[in-house]
Amino acid sequence: MRFLALGVMALLSAACAMQMDLPEGFLRLKAREVGDLRAVTADDARIWVRDFDVDEGASLDFWLQALRSELEQARGYRLEPVAQEIVDAAGHKGRRLEGSIATGGEVRGYMIAVFPLGDRRLRTVEFAARQELFAKHIEAVRKAATTVQ
């Protein structure tokens, strides 16, 4: 009976796991995942999808403003002025910010898509890479971000 219960729990965990159609060249790092989704290319472009519990009542605009403030003012990113609309595979409407930061003698591209999942949950899809790799992968990552569920 214990084995049956463990088997059912394993199936439920697998069924509830986050899914994304990864772009070509990205390897999912399942051994490092803890309720999130992580993927990397051989040349270190990275995708990270996470869900967060948040306080009730904050709108998508609130989260975008908070992210923009944190990224631009506190961390030094340069972001595009307009967030683009995006919809995931489950129909959640979100917004996507893109930009870059100069760090360690190189420029790194950065994208974050934010999806409210109801009143108390928020999902982010992040992509970061050296600028030339960012340019190489960004179109495929934008498309992949719409497949998250």
Salt bridges, closest charged atoms under 4 A:
GLU33 OE2 - ARG28 NE 2.75
ASP36 OD2 - ARG38 NE 2.72
ASP44 OD1 - ARG46 NE 2.81
ASP51 OD2 - ARG121 NH2 3.51
ASP51 OD1 - ARG123 NE 2.62
ASP53 OD1 - ARG121 NH1 2.46
GLU56 OE1 - ARG120 NH1 3.23
ASP61 OD1 - ARG95 NH1 3.32
GLU70 OE2 - ARG75 NE 2.92
GLU72 OE2 - ARG68 NH1 3.31
ASP88 OD2 - HIS92 ND1 2.92
GLU98 OE2 - ARG96 NE 2.87
GLU98 OE1 - ARG142 NH2 2.73
GLU106 OE2 - ARG108 NH1 3.35
GLU126 OE2 - ARG50 NH2 2.57
GLU132 OE2 - ARG130 NE 3.10
GLU139 OE2 - ARG142 NH1 2.24
